[in-house]
Structures are given as structure tokens and as C-alpha cells.
Amino acid sequence: MDVYAEVVARLAMLGYKATDEDRPGLEYLIRKCRVAILSNIHHRELPDGLLYTLVDMVAGQFLFDKKAAGALDGVEGFDFSAPAKSITEGDVSVTLAGASDGASNPEARFDALLDQLMHPPESILAAFRRIKW
């Protein structure tokens, strides 16, 4: 199975359309995340059961890197500008929705999704782990 094609499909599910310019970064992250999984489970080859874990890790890391670099600004569906929470006209007071809004904040939900994608449940990796001597 082509991991690159699976990652591109996963990114599309998350609302990001990968371009040819994204390919080198995605291929780098595929190699990086594969090594991270293999070192965690002490295998030389990726077990078939961890393919989708690898795909999610790559997609999450890719979107995290894009967001950190400011490359998601202007991409449709990834607008994290803080909307006004309240506005008062007399003596002008504007309160912006922010991190204190918790789960209702779209950026906080997106960050939680990325964290979940980048850090798979330990039980999944443990199911494939070998003892290292």
C-alpha cells in the first residue's frame, strides 16, 4: 500500500488539499514517523496493523508544522483568527474569544485533534511491541 497516497487522502479528510509542493515534506515525515514507531516497538519493518497509525502521525505532524510556520493562514477551512466575543459601544470595549474559551474555541479543538493524531494511544503501539534485549 502506498503510504504517501494514504497520507494525502487522510489530509483531504481533514480539510487540507495536498499539492506537489507538499510532497518532499510529506515524504520526509513518512520516514521520520516510521522510524519513531519502529524504535518504539523494536521492529525492523512496520507491521501492517500500524499503517493507519503511521498515516495519522504523518498527517498530524504535517498540519502541526504548517500551522506553526503560519502556512495554514489563508487556507480555506483553517481560519483561527479570534472572533469578537463581546463588543460594547459606550467607552469602546472589545473582548476577543481566546484560549480561555476552552473546547468551544476552533483553534483549541484543532490543536487537540493534532495532538491525538501525532501521539497514538500507547495501547496500539504496545500491542506490537517486542522486548528489547
N, C-alpha and C positions, 0 to 999 in steps of 0.2 A: 504494500500500500504506500502511496506517495505522501509522505508526511507534509511536504510543502503544500500540496493541494488541500489536504485536510485542514491545515492551519488557515489557509486563505478562506476556505468555506466557513470555518469557525469564526473568523473575523467578520465575515459577512453576516453571520447570525447575530453578532454583537453590534452591528451597525456600521462597521468600517469596511470600505471597499479598498482592498489592497491593489497597488499599482506595480508596474515593473520596477519603479524606483525603490520599492519596499523589499524587493527580492533579496538583495545582499544582506540586509539587516535580519530578515526572517531566517535565511539560511544559517547565519551566524548564531542566532538564538536557538535554532533547532539543535545545532551541535552543542551549544553551551548547556541547554536544559537536558539534553540526552546524557551528557557527562555527569550532571548533577544527580540525575535519577540513578544512573549506573553506580556512581560512587556511594549512594545511599543504600542501595540494595545489594551491592557487591556482586554484580554480574558483569559479563563482558559484552553481552548482546541484550538489547531491550526486549523483554518478554512481550508477546502480543497483547496481553492484558493491560499493559501500561501505555499503549499507543495513545489513547484519548487523554490520559493524564499528561503525556508529553505535549499533545496538541493544545490543551488548555493552558499549560505552563507557558508555552511559547506565545500564545495569543495574549495572555495576561501580561507577560513581561514586555511584549511589543507595545501594547497600548499604554502601559505604565511609562515606558521610555518616551513614547510620543508625547504623552501628557506632560512629563517632566521637562521635555525640551520645548514645550509650547507649540508643538506641531499639530495638535488637535484643534487649536484655535482656528475658527472659520470652517472646520469640517462639519457638515450638516449632521445634526444629532448629538454633537459634543459641545454644546454651549454651556459653560459653567459659570458665566457671569452671574453675580449675585443680584437677584431681583429685589425690588424695594419691598420691605416687609410692612412698613407703615410710613405715611407721609403726613406731615402737619403743615398747614399753610401759615398760620399765625406764628411769627418768630421762627420760621422755617426750620423744620426738624425732619430729617430723613433717616430711617433705620433700614439697613440692608439685611436681608436674610443671610445667615452665615453658618459657620460650623456649630454654633450653639443650637441650631435647629435640629441637629442630630439626623435621624433617619429620613426626615422629610426633605432634607437637602439633596438635590440630584447629584451633586459632586460627592457627597459622603456615601451615597448608595453606589456610585460608580467605583469609588475607592475600595469599598467593601467587596464588590464583585471582583476587582483586580486582585485583591489580597487572597480571595478564595481561589481564583484561578492559578495564581503563582505559587500558592502553598497548599498542595493537595493534602487531604486527610492522611494522617500518619498510618491509619489502619490499611489504606490502599497500598502504600509502599511496604508496610510490614508483611503483607500477605505474600510478597515476592522476595523478601529479604533472605539472604543467606548469612550464615555465621562466618565472620572473617577470622581466619587463624593467623 
